[in-house]
Amino acid sequence: MNSRKKYLSMMLFLCIMLGVTTLIAMCIGRYSINPLDAVNAVVGRITGNTTDESMETVLFVIRIPRILASIVIGAALSLAGAVYQSVLKNPLVAPDILGVSNGACVGAALAILMGASMVFQQVLAFAVGMLAILITIAIPRVLKKNSNLMIVLAGIIVSAFMSSVLGLLKFVAEEDTQLASIIYWQMGTLANVKMKALVSISPVLFASGLIMVLLAWRLNIMSFGDAEAKTLGLNLKVLRVVCVVGASLLTAASVCLTGNINWIGLIIPHLGRLIMGSDNTKLIPVTMLLGAEFLLIMDTIARVLTSLDIPISILTGLVGAPLYAWLLWKQKAKVL
């Protein structure tokens, strides 16, 4: 099978799997729904024919917004991870290593301490997350050493600083109310995602994601080396900043909706490379579908496994760490 047929077959398979998983997620839970009834309810909502009112409430108020958020956020975090790793030429880089995730958590914690609404928590989380990446980008420029390694080191510095600020905010938070909310946010959950919030942040996710997909072939050229890329007419400084900011927008927008979700941006791009290779024009779409599928499965398990919603980062960590170890073994630890 040639490369293009393999790519198209994989995309078709992943799309079918995502559709099947979505239907399963719609049907299972404390209120079970027959798959045919679920499909009829969706068709009825589109055509304006109302079916069972309680079933529609479960589907369209609770489950479908959460399912859509899982798909969108999983794809966004996976895309961000793939872009970071390609631009910085470091397979160990993840969306949370450049300070975006910790910055967003700091913003949310500040809003929680102020007693702000969920909407303001999300706005402040997004704002501080983007502030963190701007500081990360500014440090190499101030030091006049704008290399990939310096960006990673600057990200580690900013991430550690934001983590310390978050620790301070947790220390001064009220133990019974504010502290629990901050910790729950830090572990990530899709239980509080509303359709209105998802729609409001979708333009940022869509625009950033589209730009990253369109720049995929330029990322391939960057992998040849700086000298070769400059010979082919690429402005590496501008391209690097655009890609880092675009991937950071994806991360900040995701974290402001769901809190901090670990491992997806690190392991899913590796899984995509194992399947499709390092060609970003094929890797990025496959990685996005894999990430959407992975997070949807994890969130469905978090929702139905116990009577309480399990924070999503607990599950992604429990599954992600062994999966990453397996991926390293499959690749014969070439990344180390």
C-alpha positions as a Markdown table, in Angstrom:
| # | Residue | x | y | z |
|---|---|---|---|---|
| 1 | Met | 0.0 | 0.0 | 0.0 |
| 2 | Asn | 1.5 | 3.4 | -1.0 |
| 3 | Ser | 1.7 | 6.3 | 1.3 |
| 4 | Arg | -1.4 | 8.2 | 0.0 |
| 5 | Lys | -3.6 | 5.1 | 0.1 |
| 6 | Lys | -2.4 | 4.3 | 3.7 |
| 7 | Tyr | -3.2 | 7.9 | 4.7 |
| 8 | Leu | -6.7 | 8.0 | 3.2 |
| 9 | Ser | -7.4 | 4.5 | 4.7 |
| 10 | Met | -6.3 | 5.7 | 8.1 |
| 11 | Met | -8.3 | 8.9 | 7.9 |
| 12 | Leu | -11.4 | 6.9 | 6.9 |
| 13 | Phe | -10.9 | 4.4 | 9.7 |
| 14 | Leu | -10.4 | 7.1 | 12.3 |
| 15 | Cys | -13.5 | 9.1 | 11.1 |
| 16 | Ile | -15.6 | 5.9 | 11.4 |
| 17 | Met | -14.2 | 5.1 | 14.8 |
| 18 | Leu | -14.9 | 8.7 | 16.0 |
| 19 | Gly | -18.5 | 8.4 | 14.8 |
| 20 | Val | -19.0 | 5.1 | 16.5 |
| 21 | Thr | -17.5 | 6.3 | 19.7 |
| 22 | Thr | -19.6 | 9.5 | 19.6 |
| 23 | Leu | -22.8 | 7.4 | 19.3 |
| 24 | Ile | -21.7 | 5.2 | 22.2 |
| 25 | Ala | -20.9 | 8.2 | 24.3 |
| 26 | Met | -24.4 | 9.6 | 23.6 |
| 27 | Cys | -26.1 | 6.4 | 24.7 |
| 28 | Ile | -24.3 | 5.3 | 27.8 |
| 29 | Gly | -24.5 | 6.8 | 31.3 |
| 30 | Arg | -26.8 | 6.9 | 34.3 |
| 31 | Tyr | -29.7 | 7.5 | 31.8 |
| 32 | Ser | -29.2 | 4.9 | 29.1 |
| 33 | Ile | -30.5 | 5.7 | 25.6 |
| 34 | Asn | -31.1 | 3.3 | 22.7 |
| 35 | Pro | -28.8 | 4.2 | 19.8 |
| 36 | Leu | -31.7 | 4.4 | 17.3 |
| 37 | Asp | -33.6 | 6.8 | 19.7 |
| 38 | Ala | -30.5 | 8.9 | 20.0 |
| 39 | Val | -30.1 | 9.2 | 16.2 |
| 40 | Asn | -33.8 | 10.0 | 15.9 |
| 41 | Ala | -33.5 | 12.7 | 18.5 |
| 42 | Val | -30.7 | 14.3 | 16.7 |
| 43 | Val | -32.5 | 14.1 | 13.4 |
| 44 | Gly | -35.6 | 15.5 | 15.1 |
| 45 | Arg | -33.7 | 18.4 | 16.5 |
| 46 | Ile | -32.4 | 19.2 | 13.0 |
| 47 | Thr | -35.9 | 18.9 | 11.4 |
| 48 | Gly | -37.8 | 20.5 | 14.2 |
| 49 | Asn | -39.6 | 17.4 | 15.3 |
| 50 | Thr | -39.5 | 17.1 | 19.1 |
| 51 | Thr | -39.3 | 13.5 | 20.6 |
| 52 | Asp | -39.0 | 12.6 | 24.3 |
| 53 | Glu | -38.4 | 15.8 | 26.3 |
| 54 | Ser | -36.3 | 14.2 | 29.1 |
| 55 | Met | -34.1 | 12.3 | 26.6 |
| 56 | Glu | -33.5 | 15.5 | 24.6 |
| 57 | Thr | -32.5 | 17.3 | 27.8 |
| 58 | Val | -30.0 | 14.6 | 28.6 |
| 59 | Leu | -28.6 | 14.6 | 25.0 |
| 60 | Phe | -28.6 | 18.3 | 24.1 |
| 61 | Val | -28.0 | 19.9 | 27.4 |
| 62 | Ile | -25.6 | 17.5 | 29.1 |
| 63 | Arg | -24.0 | 14.9 | 26.8 |
| 64 | Ile | -23.6 | 16.4 | 23.3 |
| 65 | Pro | -21.9 | 19.7 | 24.5 |
| 66 | Arg | -19.5 | 17.5 | 26.5 |
| 67 | Ile | -18.9 | 15.1 | 23.5 |
| 68 | Leu | -18.3 | 18.1 | 21.2 |
| 69 | Ala | -15.9 | 19.6 | 23.7 |
| 70 | Ser | -14.0 | 16.3 | 24.0 |
| 71 | Ile | -13.6 | 16.1 | 20.3 |
| 72 | Val | -12.6 | 19.8 | 19.8 |
| 73 | Ile | -10.2 | 20.0 | 22.8 |
| 74 | Gly | -8.6 | 16.6 | 22.1 |
| 75 | Ala | -7.9 | 17.7 | 18.5 |
| 76 | Ala | -6.7 | 21.1 | 19.6 |
| 77 | Leu | -4.2 | 19.8 | 22.2 |
| 78 | Ser | -2.9 | 17.1 | 19.9 |
| 79 | Leu | -2.4 | 19.6 | 17.1 |
| 80 | Ala | -0.7 | 22.0 | 19.5 |
| 81 | Gly | 1.7 | 19.2 | 20.7 |
| 82 | Ala | 2.5 | 18.2 | 17.1 |
| 83 | Val | 3.3 | 21.8 | 16.1 |
| 84 | Tyr | 5.4 | 22.5 | 19.2 |
| 85 | Gln | 7.4 | 19.3 | 18.7 |
| 86 | Ser | 8.0 | 20.0 | 15.0 |
| 87 | Val | 8.9 | 23.7 | 15.3 |
| 88 | Leu | 11.2 | 23.2 | 18.3 |
| 89 | Lys | 12.6 | 20.0 | 16.9 |
| 90 | Asn | 12.1 | 18.4 | 20.3 |
| 91 | Pro | 9.8 | 15.3 | 20.7 |
| 92 | Leu | 9.7 | 15.8 | 24.5 |
| 93 | Val | 7.9 | 19.2 | 24.2 |
| 94 | Ala | 4.3 | 19.3 | 25.2 |
| 95 | Pro | 1.7 | 22.2 | 25.3 |
| 96 | Asp | 2.2 | 22.6 | 29.0 |
| 97 | Ile | 6.0 | 23.0 | 28.9 |
| 98 | Leu | 6.0 | 26.6 | 27.6 |
| 99 | Gly | 4.0 | 27.9 | 30.5 |
| 100 | Val | 0.6 | 28.2 | 28.8 |
| 101 | Ser | -1.2 | 25.6 | 30.9 |
| 102 | Asn | 0.1 | 26.8 | 34.2 |
| 103 | Gly | -0.6 | 30.4 | 33.2 |
| 104 | Ala | -4.2 | 29.6 | 32.4 |
| 105 | Cys | -4.5 | 27.8 | 35.8 |
| 106 | Val | -3.2 | 30.9 | 37.5 |
| 107 | Gly | -5.8 | 33.1 | 35.7 |
| 108 | Ala | -8.6 | 30.7 | 36.7 |
| 109 | Ala | -7.3 | 30.6 | 40.3 |
| 110 | Leu | -7.3 | 34.4 | 40.5 |
| 111 | Ala | -10.9 | 34.5 | 39.3 |
| 112 | Ile | -11.9 | 31.8 | 41.8 |
| 113 | Leu | -10.3 | 33.8 | 44.6 |
| 114 | Met | -12.2 | 36.9 | 43.5 |
| 115 | Gly | -15.5 | 35.0 | 43.5 |
| 116 | Ala | -16.0 | 35.5 | 39.8 |
| 117 | Ser | -18.4 | 33.7 | 37.5 |
| 118 | Met | -17.4 | 30.7 | 35.4 |
| 119 | Val | -17.4 | 32.9 | 32.3 |
| 120 | Phe | -14.9 | 35.3 | 33.9 |
| 121 | Gln | -12.8 | 32.4 | 35.1 |
| 122 | Gln | -12.5 | 31.2 | 31.5 |
| 123 | Val | -11.7 | 34.7 | 30.2 |
| 124 | Leu | -9.0 | 35.3 | 32.8 |
| 125 | Ala | -7.5 | 31.8 | 32.3 |
| 126 | Phe | -7.2 | 32.5 | 28.5 |
| 127 | Ala | -5.7 | 36.0 | 29.1 |
| 128 | Val | -3.0 | 34.8 | 31.6 |
| 129 | Gly | -2.2 | 31.8 | 29.5 |
| 130 | Met | -1.5 | 34.0 | 26.6 |
| 131 | Leu | 0.5 | 36.4 | 28.8 |
| 132 | Ala | 2.7 | 33.4 | 29.8 |
| 133 | Ile | 3.5 | 32.5 | 26.2 |
| 134 | Leu | 4.3 | 36.2 | 25.4 |
| 135 | Ile | 6.8 | 36.2 | 28.2 |
| 136 | Thr | 8.3 | 33.0 | 27.0 |
| 137 | Ile | 8.8 | 34.4 | 23.5 |
| 138 | Ala | 10.1 | 37.7 | 24.9 |
| 139 | Ile | 12.9 | 36.1 | 27.0 |
| 140 | Pro | 15.0 | 34.9 | 24.1 |
| 141 | Arg | 14.6 | 38.2 | 22.3 |
| 142 | Val | 15.8 | 40.1 | 25.4 |
| 143 | Leu | 18.8 | 37.8 | 25.7 |
| 144 | Lys | 19.3 | 38.1 | 21.9 |
| 145 | Lys | 19.5 | 34.4 | 21.5 |
| 146 | Asn | 16.4 | 33.3 | 19.6 |
| 147 | Ser | 17.1 | 29.6 | 19.2 |
| 148 | Asn | 14.7 | 26.6 | 19.7 |
| 149 | Leu | 16.6 | 25.5 | 22.8 |
| 150 | Met | 16.3 | 29.0 | 24.4 |
| 151 | Ile | 12.5 | 29.0 | 23.7 |
| 152 | Val | 12.2 | 25.7 | 25.5 |
| 153 | Leu | 14.3 | 26.9 | 28.4 |
| 154 | Ala | 12.4 | 30.1 | 28.7 |
| 155 | Gly | 9.1 | 28.1 | 28.7 |
| 156 | Ile | 10.4 | 26.0 | 31.5 |
| 157 | Ile | 11.3 | 29.1 | 33.5 |
| 158 | Val | 7.9 | 30.7 | 32.9 |
| 159 | Ser | 6.1 | 27.4 | 33.6 |
| 160 | Ala | 7.9 | 27.0 | 36.9 |
| 161 | Phe | 7.2 | 30.6 | 37.9 |
| 162 | Met | 3.5 | 30.2 | 37.1 |
| 163 | Ser | 3.5 | 27.0 | 39.1 |
| 164 | Ser | 4.9 | 28.8 | 42.1 |
| 165 | Val | 2.3 | 31.6 | 41.8 |
| 166 | Leu | -0.4 | 28.9 | 41.6 |
| 167 | Gly | 1.0 | 27.3 | 44.7 |
| 168 | Leu | 0.8 | 30.7 | 46.5 |
| 169 | Leu | -2.8 | 31.2 | 45.4 |
| 170 | Lys | -3.7 | 27.7 | 46.7 |
| 171 | Phe | -2.0 | 28.5 | 50.0 |
| 172 | Val | -4.1 | 31.7 | 50.6 |
| 173 | Ala | -7.4 | 30.1 | 49.2 |
| 174 | Glu | -10.2 | 29.1 | 51.6 |
| 175 | Glu | -9.7 | 25.4 | 52.2 |
| 176 | Asp | -13.4 | 24.3 | 52.0 |
| 177 | Thr | -14.4 | 26.2 | 48.9 |
| 178 | Gln | -11.8 | 28.0 | 46.9 |
| 179 | Leu | -9.0 | 25.5 | 47.3 |
| 180 | Ala | -11.2 | 22.6 | 46.1 |
| 181 | Ser | -12.3 | 24.6 | 43.0 |
| 182 | Ile | -8.7 | 25.5 | 42.1 |
| 183 | Ile | -7.5 | 21.9 | 42.5 |
| 184 | Tyr | -10.4 | 20.6 | 40.5 |
| 185 | Trp | -9.7 | 23.1 | 37.7 |
| 186 | Gln | -6.0 | 22.1 | 37.8 |
| 187 | Met | -6.9 | 18.4 | 37.3 |
| 188 | Gly | -9.2 | 19.2 | 34.4 |
| 189 | Thr | -12.8 | 18.3 | 33.7 |
| 190 | Leu | -15.4 | 18.5 | 30.9 |
| 191 | Ala | -18.3 | 18.3 | 33.3 |
| 192 | Asn | -18.8 | 22.1 | 33.4 |
| 193 | Val | -18.5 | 22.8 | 29.6 |
| 194 | Lys | -21.6 | 24.5 | 28.2 |
| 195 | Met | -22.5 | 24.8 | 24.6 |
| 196 | Lys | -22.5 | 28.6 | 24.8 |
| 197 | Ala | -18.9 | 28.7 | 26.1 |
| 198 | Leu | -17.8 | 26.2 | 23.5 |
| 199 | Val | -19.3 | 28.2 | 20.7 |
| 200 | Ser | -17.7 | 31.4 | 22.0 |
| 201 | Ile | -14.2 | 30.0 | 22.0 |
| 202 | Ser | -14.6 | 28.0 | 18.7 |
| 203 | Pro | -13.5 | 30.9 | 16.4 |
| 204 | Val | -10.1 | 31.0 | 18.2 |
| 205 | Leu | -9.7 | 27.3 | 18.0 |
| 206 | Phe | -10.9 | 27.1 | 14.4 |
| 207 | Ala | -8.7 | 30.0 | 13.1 |
| 208 | Ser | -5.6 | 28.9 | 15.0 |
| 209 | Gly | -6.1 | 25.3 | 13.9 |
| 210 | Leu | -6.7 | 26.2 | 10.3 |
| 211 | Ile | -3.5 | 28.3 | 10.2 |
| 212 | Met | -1.5 | 25.4 | 11.7 |
| 213 | Val | -2.9 | 22.9 | 9.1 |
| 214 | Leu | -2.1 | 25.3 | 6.3 |
| 215 | Leu | 1.5 | 25.7 | 7.5 |
| 216 | Ala | 2.1 | 22.0 | 7.7 |
| 217 | Trp | 4.2 | 21.9 | 4.5 |
| 218 | Arg | 6.4 | 24.7 | 5.8 |
| 219 | Leu | 7.0 | 22.7 | 9.0 |
| 220 | Asn | 8.3 | 19.9 | 6.7 |
| 221 | Ile | 10.8 | 22.4 | 5.2 |
| 222 | Met | 11.9 | 23.5 | 8.6 |
| 223 | Ser | 12.8 | 19.9 | 9.5 |
| 224 | Phe | 15.5 | 20.0 | 6.8 |
| 225 | Gly | 17.5 | 22.5 | 8.8 |
| 226 | Asp | 17.7 | 26.3 | 9.1 |
| 227 | Ala | 20.1 | 26.7 | 6.3 |
| 228 | Glu | 18.0 | 24.7 | 3.8 |
| 229 | Ala | 14.8 | 26.4 | 4.9 |
| 230 | Lys | 16.4 | 29.9 | 4.4 |
| 231 | Thr | 17.6 | 28.8 | 1.0 |
| 232 | Leu | 14.0 | 27.9 | 0.1 |
| 233 | Gly | 12.9 | 31.4 | 1.1 |
| 234 | Leu | 11.3 | 30.8 | 4.6 |
| 235 | Asn | 11.5 | 33.5 | 7.2 |
| 236 | Leu | 12.3 | 31.2 | 10.1 |
| 237 | Lys | 11.9 | 33.8 | 12.9 |
| 238 | Val | 8.4 | 34.9 | 11.8 |
| 239 | Leu | 7.3 | 31.3 | 11.0 |
| 240 | Arg | 8.6 | 30.1 | 14.4 |
| 241 | Val | 6.7 | 32.8 | 16.3 |
| 242 | Val | 3.5 | 32.3 | 14.3 |
| 243 | Cys | 3.5 | 28.6 | 15.0 |
| 244 | Val | 4.3 | 28.9 | 18.7 |
| 245 | Val | 1.7 | 31.6 | 19.2 |
| 246 | Gly | -0.9 | 29.6 | 17.1 |
| 247 | Ala | -0.2 | 26.4 | 19.1 |
| 248 | Ser | -0.4 | 28.5 | 22.3 |
| 249 | Leu | -3.7 | 29.9 | 21.4 |
| 250 | Leu | -5.0 | 26.4 | 20.9 |
| 251 | Thr | -3.7 | 25.4 | 24.3 |
| 252 | Ala | -4.9 | 28.5 | 26.2 |
| 253 | Ala | -8.4 | 28.2 | 24.6 |
| 254 | Ser | -8.6 | 24.6 | 25.5 |
| 255 | Val | -7.4 | 25.0 | 29.1 |
| 256 | Cys | -9.8 | 28.0 | 29.7 |
| 257 | Leu | -12.7 | 25.7 | 28.9 |
| 258 | Thr | -11.7 | 22.5 | 30.7 |
| 259 | Gly | -8.8 | 23.2 | 33.0 |
| 260 | Asn | -5.5 | 21.5 | 32.6 |
| 261 | Ile | -5.5 | 18.2 | 30.7 |
| 262 | Asn | -2.1 | 16.5 | 30.6 |
| 263 | Trp | -0.4 | 14.0 | 28.3 |
| 264 | Ile | -2.5 | 14.4 | 25.2 |
| 265 | Gly | -0.3 | 16.9 | 23.6 |
| 266 | Leu | 2.8 | 14.8 | 24.3 |
| 267 | Ile | 1.8 | 11.2 | 23.5 |
| 268 | Ile | -0.7 | 11.6 | 20.7 |
| 269 | Pro | 1.8 | 13.2 | 18.2 |
| 270 | His | 4.2 | 10.3 | 18.9 |
| 271 | Leu | 1.4 | 7.8 | 18.2 |
| 272 | Gly | 0.6 | 9.7 | 15.0 |
| 273 | Arg | 4.3 | 9.5 | 13.9 |
| 274 | Leu | 4.4 | 5.8 | 14.6 |
| 275 | Ile | 1.4 | 5.4 | 12.3 |
| 276 | Met | 2.0 | 7.9 | 9.5 |
| 277 | Gly | 5.6 | 9.0 | 9.8 |
| 278 | Ser | 6.9 | 12.6 | 10.1 |
| 279 | Asp | 5.3 | 14.2 | 7.1 |
| 280 | Asn | 3.3 | 17.0 | 8.8 |
| 281 | Thr | 0.8 | 17.3 | 6.0 |
| 282 | Lys | -0.4 | 13.8 | 6.9 |
| 283 | Leu | 0.7 | 13.7 | 10.5 |
| 284 | Ile | -1.3 | 16.7 | 11.6 |
| 285 | Pro | -4.8 | 15.5 | 10.4 |
| 286 | Val | -4.2 | 12.0 | 11.7 |
| 287 | Thr | -3.0 | 13.4 | 15.1 |
| 288 | Met | -6.0 | 15.6 | 15.4 |
| 289 | Leu | -8.4 | 12.6 | 14.9 |
| 290 | Leu | -6.4 | 10.5 | 17.3 |
| 291 | Gly | -6.5 | 13.2 | 19.9 |
| 292 | Ala | -10.3 | 13.7 | 19.5 |
| 293 | Glu | -10.9 | 10.0 | 19.8 |
| 294 | Phe | -8.6 | 9.6 | 22.8 |
| 295 | Leu | -10.1 | 12.4 | 24.9 |
| 296 | Leu | -13.7 | 11.3 | 24.0 |
| 297 | Ile | -12.9 | 7.8 | 25.2 |
| 298 | Met | -11.2 | 9.1 | 28.4 |
| 299 | Asp | -14.1 | 11.5 | 29.2 |
| 300 | Thr | -16.7 | 8.8 | 28.6 |
| 301 | Ile | -14.9 | 6.6 | 31.0 |
| 302 | Ala | -14.6 | 9.5 | 33.5 |
| 303 | Arg | -18.4 | 10.0 | 33.2 |
| 304 | Val | -19.6 | 6.5 | 33.5 |
| 305 | Leu | -17.0 | 4.6 | 35.6 |
| 306 | Thr | -18.2 | 5.9 | 39.0 |
| 307 | Ser | -21.1 | 7.9 | 40.4 |
| 308 | Leu | -18.8 | 11.0 | 40.5 |
| 309 | Asp | -16.9 | 12.6 | 37.6 |
| 310 | Ile | -13.3 | 11.6 | 37.7 |
| 311 | Pro | -11.0 | 14.5 | 36.9 |
| 312 | Ile | -9.8 | 13.9 | 33.3 |
| 313 | Ser | -6.1 | 14.4 | 33.9 |
| 314 | Ile | -6.1 | 11.4 | 36.3 |
| 315 | Leu | -7.3 | 9.1 | 33.6 |
| 316 | Thr | -5.1 | 10.6 | 30.9 |
| 317 | Gly | -2.1 | 10.2 | 33.2 |
| 318 | Leu | -3.0 | 6.6 | 34.1 |
| 319 | Val | -3.4 | 5.7 | 30.5 |
| 320 | Gly | -0.9 | 8.1 | 29.0 |
| 321 | Ala | 2.2 | 7.2 | 31.0 |
| 322 | Pro | 2.2 | 3.4 | 30.1 |
| 323 | Leu | 1.2 | 4.3 | 26.5 |
| 324 | Tyr | 4.2 | 6.7 | 26.3 |
| 325 | Ala | 6.5 | 4.1 | 27.6 |
| 326 | Trp | 5.2 | 1.6 | 25.0 |
| 327 | Leu | 5.7 | 4.2 | 22.2 |
| 328 | Leu | 9.3 | 4.8 | 23.4 |
| 329 | Trp | 9.9 | 1.1 | 23.3 |
| 330 | Lys | 8.3 | 0.8 | 19.8 |
| 331 | Gln | 10.6 | 3.6 | 18.6 |
| 332 | Lys | 13.6 | 2.0 | 20.3 |
| 333 | Ala | 14.0 | 5.1 | 22.4 |
| 334 | Lys | 15.3 | 7.2 | 19.5 |
| 335 | Val | 14.0 | 10.4 | 21.1 |
| 336 | Leu | 16.4 | 10.0 | 24.1 |
